[in-house]
């Protein structure tokens, strides 16, 4: 499946344990083949919060609890903490089960009922969990498809955020005019063959829905004299693609659309004007049983989702990946700046 972001190594966990009711689930999940990694509980650290536009749910029992889960790359660590902070502001005692290594274990926690809420990507659900072979480029249609399919799994997808963390090709901004003011993928075909140079990571280079069909879709087939010759394609480790593109080793580089390095290295994303890449909008996903018990949670997360944009997450991701800040602190600052919560 497509990578959802360019993960940085998660910050070292703060001291903290995990609630007993999750030990059985974690023991089972630890048996899954997760690239040799054991399932690690998230750091228990999250700043104290006070109400903002999110206020305690009226009549909520004092012992009401909510388990929030999420994956262990930068963007998901931030989103997970946003979920924890929102649930706390709404009055819940929160079991923090974020920082889980891998999409499948997070999915297992949600479908087994051992977690109540996560932020998930529509494309991941459609292609990985539901086994579909082709994504749906239209964002609304893709969300509706996964929303409808997950009803049977006891999961409810709330409306998606604008954030769409999918693949893209980017160009260094100072080369845009040199390349004729290029702004879309279709315009690569208008360039001289020698200017159609592309840096990609190994996975995107070889995958069935990666570079080869992309170039075919845009009329510049790979290894063709009038397309993109093999010598025009350079393979780099994921992180190195960004630097190589920024330094001019190639004119175009494969990126993930919410990676903070797009801004820090002054890259410009080209429009996917033929809609090749599937939609990977993120959305709050809740256990249907939990939502039926606490329907007010829909209002809580419906406030937050519109603020989860590509630009916002690029900036937040950068603070963690290059600034070395803790995802919990970055998430808290975002929630305060948006007025969702206040400082105690």
Secondary structure, 3 states (H helix, E strand, C coil): CCCCCCCCCCCCCCCCCCCHHHHHHHHHHCCCCCCCCCCCCCCCCCCCCEECCCCCCCCCCCCCEEEEEEECCHHHHHHHHHHHHHHHHCCCEEEEEEEECCHHHHHHHHHCCCCCEEEEEHHHHHHHHCCCCCCCCCHHHHHHHHHHHHHHHCEEEEEEEEEECCEEEEEEHHHCCCCCCCCEHHHHHHCCHHHCCEEECHHHHHCCCCHHHHHHHCCCCECCCCCECHHHEEECCHHHHHHHHHCCCCCEEEEECCCCHHHHCCEEECECCCCCCCCCEEEEEEEHHHHHHCCHHHHHHHHHHCCCCHHHHHHHHHHHHCCCCCHHHHHHHHHHHCCCEECC
